[in-house]
Amino acid sequence: MNALSDQYCLDERYGSFKVANPRTTRAGYFRIGEKAVAYGETAAGFLQPDAECDLYDVLRDVRVTEWDTVLPFDPDEVIDNLRCERYMGSAAQGVRGLLLKFAKKSYYTIRPFMPVRFRKHLQRIYLRDWNGISFPSWPVDRTVENIFEELLALSLRSHRVQKIPFVWFWPDGYSACVIVTHDIETEAGRSFATELADLDASFGIKSAFQIVPEERYEVSPAFLDSLRLRGCELNLHGLNHDGQLFRDRKEFLRQIKRINQYAREYGAAGFRSPVMYRNIEWYGDLEFSYDMSVPNVGHLEPQRGGCCTVMPYFIGNLVELPLTTTQDYALFNVLRDQSIALWKQQIGLVTEKHGLVSFNVHPDYLISNDCREVYRQLLEHLLDVRADQGAWFALPGEVDQWWRNRRQMRIVTAGGRLRVAGPSSERAVVAYARLENGRVIYELPGREREVTLSSA
């Protein structure tokens, strides 16, 4: 199935395009419309080695005929390159890439002997250029969604239809989705975890906790049960949080064998890598249903990059739930911000695209009264998001199951009306995409939701 049909669960005729053969075998940056930076091969224009260069807009070379729309790029390749961060490949090459790899390995070798204050100082030095990175776009990158909307606009024009039906993104017509997760990194965080779960519950939010099973703290059956009884979800957060999981293939296989064993023991379906280090090419060895290790935009993460989407997506058979907001550690210690202003901005940008608002807030960093008060303000704001925008508040496992079921849904005609068929289809809603003044508008029964899109 092509990426557009998969994203919208629509009839494949609306998601299919002809693709002209690329002129080169090397990938580079170009533009799809005004808002979407793309990385891949093209059959027209020119490619740039850096996203900050003057980029060629390939939409000027799209050919719409009576029967076909011919694209000068492969949309499946472009979407995959962004979601899987393949555009970062060039950054890992050469002397700079080797130096960064050596620095990371050295840092985690001596990290246990560093005072916390000194570690924070080193991290700020490493991240000092974060606001000079132009791509992915800060504070939320929505490139994948912008590309999909450009493709929808092309499909609407080429098929000469007023609107295209598709399966709405979330169950029961919810406008967006919110998940709250907590990585437990230290013994102090473990001790505070149940109190944090109770705080979440007092705002009507059930959260997920990611556990480090070895070395960091005791993981007793009683502790795990205390979270399960509160309705929380339990996932794995690496093996011992030493930062070496993706150091090399041999070390990865050694650790992942035990990680998978703990997942079976805990009944954990989800995974988040320590420090959000990742190598998506190795994800086939993860015995999990979903992963939460890829940031939307990684400017403030030790591993830069980002998947450039605010929606879940598949990596093989694994559902990726991207982290679409800034982690609390970066907010408090790198940006030195004791407010929820950035979080509110990110929530707004994600919900504009009806996406997944995902948080990773550590119990380890909420023990102080000041930080806890900031988090309480966030929970109060999330209540407003639920009331004003009709967002779905779910556990990560629920989102994973919905996204899997939705992928199997199809729109069928019954009694002269359109309906959704497939698993959990009783919660699915038929939505429509149409053009209005060059923008794609999403319509749901009884209401309209607008998504801004430049004229194509």
C-alpha positions in Angstrom: 0.0 0.0 0.0 1.3 3.5 -0.8 2.0 6.0 1.9 -1.0 8.3 1.2 -3.5 5.5 1.1 -2.0 4.1 4.3 -2.1 7.4 6.1 -5.8 8.1 5.3 -7.2 4.6 4.8 -8.7 5.7 1.5 -9.3 4.1 -1.8 -5.9 3.4 -3.4 -6.9 5.1 -6.7 -6.8 8.4 -4.8 -3.4 7.7 -3.4 -1.7 6.4 -6.5 0.6 8.5 -8.7 2.9 7.8 -11.5 6.5 8.5 -10.6 9.0 9.7 -13.2 12.4 7.9 -13.2 15.0 9.9 -11.1 17.8 11.5 -13.0 20.4 10.6 -10.4 21.1 7.9 -7.9 22.0 10.2 -5.1 19.7 11.8 -2.6 19.4 15.4 -1.6 17.1 18.2 -0.4 14.4 19.8 -2.4 11.0 21.4 -1.7 7.4 20.2 -2.2 5.4 23.4 -2.1 6.2 26.3 0.2 6.1 24.4 3.5 7.6 21.0 3.0 11.3 20.3 2.9 11.9 16.9 1.3 14.9 14.5 1.0 15.3 12.0 -1.8 15.8 11.7 -5.5 14.0 13.7 -8.2 13.5 13.6 -11.9 13.5 17.4 -12.3 15.2 20.5 -10.9 18.2 20.2 -8.7 19.1 18.8 -5.3 20.9 20.5 -2.4 23.3 18.9 0.1 21.8 20.9 3.0 18.2 21.9 4.0 19.4 25.5 4.6 20.2 26.0 0.9 17.9 27.5 -1.7 15.7 24.5 -2.5 14.0 23.7 -5.7 10.2 23.3 -5.6 9.3 20.1 -7.6 5.6 20.9 -7.7 6.3 23.1 -10.7 7.2 19.9 -12.6 4.1 17.8 -11.7 2.2 16.8 -14.9 -1.5 16.3 -14.7 -2.9 14.4 -17.7 -6.4 13.2 -18.4 -5.6 9.8 -16.9 -2.6 10.2 -14.6 -0.7 12.5 -12.4 3.1 12.1 -12.9 5.3 13.2 -10.0 9.0 14.0 -10.3 9.6 12.3 -6.9 8.6 9.2 -5.2 6.3 10.2 -2.3 6.8 6.9 -0.5 10.5 7.3 -0.5 10.4 10.9 0.7 8.0 10.1 3.5 10.1 7.1 4.6 13.3 9.1 4.5 11.8 11.6 6.9 10.1 9.2 9.3 13.2 7.0 9.5 15.6 10.0 9.7 17.5 8.9 6.6 18.2 12.5 5.8 20.6 12.4 8.8 22.9 9.9 7.1 25.2 12.5 5.6 25.7 14.1 9.1 27.1 10.8 10.4 29.8 10.7 7.8 33.3 12.2 7.8 35.5 13.5 10.5 32.7 15.3 12.4 30.6 12.1 12.6 33.6 10.1 13.9 34.4 12.7 16.5 30.8 12.8 17.7 30.7 9.0 18.0 34.0 9.0 20.0 32.7 11.8 22.2 29.5 10.0 23.0 31.3 6.7 23.8 33.8 8.6 26.1 31.1 10.5 27.8 29.2 7.4 28.9 32.3 5.7 30.0 33.1 8.4 32.5 29.6 9.6 33.2 29.1 7.6 36.4 32.0 9.5 37.9 30.8 13.0 37.0 29.0 15.3 39.4 25.5 16.1 38.2 26.3 19.8 38.0 29.2 19.1 35.7 27.2 16.8 33.5 24.6 19.5 33.0 27.3 21.9 32.0 28.7 19.5 29.4 25.2 18.9 28.0 24.5 22.6 27.7 27.8 23.0 25.7 26.9 20.1 23.4 23.4 21.5 22.8 24.4 25.2 22.6 23.7 25.4 18.8 20.2 23.9 19.0 18.4 27.1 17.9 20.5 27.5 14.9 19.3 24.3 13.3 16.7 25.1 10.6 15.5 21.6 9.8 13.6 19.8 11.2 11.6 22.9 12.2 11.5 23.9 15.8 9.5 23.6 18.1 7.3 21.1 16.1 8.0 19.8 12.6 5.0 18.9 10.5 6.7 18.3 7.2 5.2 14.8 6.7 1.7 16.2 7.3 2.3 19.1 4.8 3.5 16.6 2.2 0.4 14.4 2.6 -1.8 17.5 2.3 -0.1 18.5 -0.9 -0.6 15.0 -2.3 -4.3 15.1 -1.3 -4.7 18.4 -3.1 -3.1 16.9 -6.3 -5.4 13.9 -6.0 -8.5 16.1 -5.7 -7.5 18.1 -8.8 -6.4 15.1 -10.9 -9.5 13.1 -10.2 -11.8 16.1 -10.6 -13.7 15.3 -7.4 -15.1 17.8 -4.8 -14.1 15.6 -1.9 -12.4 12.4 -1.0 -13.7 10.2 1.9 -11.2 8.7 4.4 -11.2 7.1 7.8 -10.7 9.8 10.5 -7.5 9.6 12.4 -8.9 9.0 15.9 -11.8 7.0 17.4 -15.2 8.5 18.0 -14.3 11.6 16.1 -11.8 12.9 18.6 -9.9 15.8 17.2 -6.4 14.8 18.4 -4.8 12.4 20.9 -2.8 13.0 24.1 -0.5 10.5 25.9 1.5 11.1 29.1 4.5 8.9 29.8 7.1 8.8 32.5 10.6 7.3 32.2 12.0 6.3 35.7 15.7 6.7 35.7 16.8 6.7 39.4 15.8 5.2 42.7 14.4 8.6 43.7 12.2 8.6 40.7 11.0 5.1 41.5 10.1 6.2 45.0 8.1 9.1 43.6 6.4 7.2 40.8 3.2 6.1 42.6 2.7 9.6 43.9 3.1 10.9 40.4 0.6 8.3 39.1 -1.9 9.5 41.7 -1.3 13.1 40.7 -2.1 12.2 37.0 -5.2 10.3 38.1 -6.4 13.3 40.1 -6.7 15.1 36.7 -8.4 12.1 35.1 -5.2 11.0 33.2 -3.8 7.5 33.1 -0.1 7.4 32.3 2.6 5.0 31.3 5.8 4.3 33.2 9.0 3.1 31.5 11.1 0.8 33.7 14.9 0.3 33.8 15.0 -3.3 34.9 18.7 -3.7 36.0 21.2 -1.8 38.2 19.5 1.5 38.6 17.0 0.6 41.3 15.0 -2.4 42.7 12.1 -3.5 40.5 10.0 -5.6 42.8 6.7 -7.3 41.9 5.0 -5.1 44.6 6.2 -1.9 42.9 5.0 -3.0 39.5 1.7 -4.1 40.9 1.3 -0.7 42.7 1.4 1.0 39.3 -0.8 -1.6 37.5 -3.5 -1.3 40.2 -3.6 2.4 39.5 -4.4 1.7 35.8 -0.9 2.6 34.6 0.8 1.0 31.7 4.3 -0.5 32.2 7.0 -0.5 29.4 10.7 -1.0 29.2 13.3 1.7 29.2 16.4 -0.2 28.0 18.4 -2.5 30.2 20.4 -0.4 32.6 20.4 3.1 31.1 24.1 3.1 30.4 23.7 4.8 27.0 25.5 1.9 25.2 22.5 0.0 23.7 23.2 1.2 20.2 27.0 1.4 20.5 27.5 -1.4 18.0 25.6 -4.4 16.7 27.1 -6.9 19.1 26.3 -4.8 22.2 22.8 -4.2 20.9 22.1 -7.9 20.4 23.5 -8.7 23.9 21.3 -6.1 25.6 18.2 -6.6 23.5 18.1 -10.3 24.4 17.6 -9.5 28.1 15.4 -6.5 27.3 13.0 -8.8 25.4 13.1 -11.2 28.3 12.0 -8.5 30.7 9.3 -7.4 28.4 7.8 -10.9 28.5 8.2 -11.0 32.3 6.5 -7.6 32.8 3.9 -8.0 30.1 5.2 -4.9 28.5 4.2 -4.0 24.9 6.1 -0.7 24.6 9.7 0.4 24.5 11.6 3.6 24.8 15.4 3.6 24.4 17.6 5.3 27.1 18.5 8.8 26.1 16.3 8.2 23.1 19.3 6.8 21.2 18.1 4.8 18.2 19.1 2.9 15.1 15.9 2.2 13.2 17.6 -0.4 10.9 17.9 -2.7 14.0 14.3 -2.3 15.2 13.4 -5.7 13.8 15.0 -7.3 16.8 12.7 -5.5 19.2 10.0 -7.9 20.5 7.5 -5.0 21.2 4.3 -3.8 19.7 5.3 -0.2 19.7 8.2 2.1 20.3 8.5 5.7 21.7 12.1 6.5 21.0 11.9 8.9 18.0 11.5 12.6 18.6 9.5 14.8 16.3 12.4 17.2 16.3 15.6 16.4 18.1 17.3 19.7 18.5 17.5 19.3 22.3 18.3 15.5 22.3 21.8 14.0 22.4 21.0 12.3 19.1 19.8 14.9 16.7 17.3 14.4 13.9 13.6 13.8 14.2 10.8 12.0 12.3 9.1 15.3 11.1 5.6 14.0 11.8 3.0 14.4 14.6 1.3 11.1 13.8 2.0 7.5 14.7 3.5 5.5 11.9 4.8 2.0 11.2 8.4 0.8 11.1 8.0 -2.6 9.8 5.4 -4.2 12.1 6.3 -1.8 14.9 4.1 1.2 15.6 6.2 4.3 16.3 4.6 6.8 18.7 6.9 9.9 18.2 7.7 12.2 21.1 6.2 15.5 19.9 6.9 17.7 22.9 10.1 18.7 24.7 11.2 16.5 27.6 11.1 18.1 31.1 14.8 17.7 31.6 15.6 19.8 28.6 13.0 22.4 29.5 14.2 22.8 33.1 18.0 22.3 32.7 18.9 23.3 29.1 16.3 26.0 28.3 16.1 26.9 32.0 12.4 27.5 31.6 10.1 27.1 34.6 6.9 27.6 32.7 4.5 25.7 30.4 4.7 28.3 27.6 6.7 26.0 25.2 4.6 23.0 26.0 1.4 25.0 25.2 2.9 26.2 21.9 3.8 22.6 21.0 0.3 21.3 21.9 -1.2 23.9 19.6 1.0 23.1 16.7 0.3 19.3 17.0 -3.4 19.6 17.5 -3.7 21.9 14.5 -2.7 18.8 12.5 -4.9 16.6 14.6 -1.8 14.7 15.7 -0.5 12.8 18.7 0.5 15.1 21.6 3.0 12.9 23.6 4.9 13.8 26.8 7.8 12.3 28.5 8.0 13.8 32.0 10.4 12.1 34.5 9.4 11.5 38.1 13.1 12.0 38.9 12.9 15.7 37.9 9.5 16.5 39.5 10.5 15.9 43.1 11.2 19.6 43.8 8.2 21.7 44.5 8.9 24.2 41.8 9.1 21.6 39.0 6.1 19.8 40.4 4.1 23.0 40.2 5.0 23.5 36.6 3.8 19.9 35.9 0.6 20.6 37.7 0.0 23.6 35.5 0.5 21.4 32.5 -2.1 18.9 33.7 -4.5 21.8 34.3 -3.9 23.0 30.7 -4.5 19.5 29.4 -7.9 19.5 31.0 -8.7 22.6 28.9 -7.4 20.8 25.8 -9.7 17.9 26.5 -12.7 20.2 27.1 -12.1 22.7 24.3 -10.7 20.6 21.5 -12.2 17.2 22.1 -8.9 15.4 22.4 -8.6 11.7 23.1 -6.6 11.0 26.3 -5.3 7.5 26.0 -2.5 5.1 27.1 0.2 4.4 24.6 -1.0 0.8 24.2 -4.5 2.0 23.3 -3.1 4.2 20.6 -1.0 1.4 19.3 -4.0 -0.9 19.1 -6.2 1.7 17.4 -3.5 2.5 14.8 -3.2 -1.2 14.0 -6.9 -1.6 13.7 -7.3 1.5 11.7 -4.8 0.3 9.2 -7.1 -2.6 8.4 -10.2 -0.4 8.0 -11.8 0.4 4.7 -14.6 2.6 3.5 -17.5 0.7 1.9 -20.9 1.5 0.6 -23.9 0.1 2.4 -27.5 1.1 1.6 -26.3 4.0 -0.5 -24.2 5.4 2.4 -20.5 5.2 3.2 -19.4 3.4 6.3 -16.2 2.0 7.8 -15.6 -1.8 7.8 -12.9 -3.5 9.7 -11.8 -4.2 13.3 -13.1 -1.6 15.8 -15.0 0.1 13.0 -17.8 0.9 15.4 -15.6 3.6 16.7 -14.4 4.9 13.3 -15.8 7.9 11.6 -15.9 8.7 7.9 -14.3 12.1 7.2 -13.8 14.0 4.0 -11.0 16.0 2.5 -11.8 18.9 0.1 -10.2 21.9 -1.4 -11.1 25.5 -0.5 -9.1 28.4 -1.8 -6.1 26.1 -2.2 -6.3 24.6 1.2 -7.3 21.1 2.3 -10.3 21.2 4.6 -11.2 18.2 6.7 -14.9 17.6 7.3 -16.4 15.5 10.0 -20.1 14.8 10.4 -21.8 17.9 11.8 -18.6 20.0 11.9 -15.6 21.2 9.9 -12.0 21.1 10.9 -9.6 23.2 8.9 -6.0 22.5 8.0 -4.0 25.3 6.4 -2.3 24.3 3.1 -0.6 26.5 0.6 -2.0 26.7 -2.9 -0.7 24.0 -5.0 
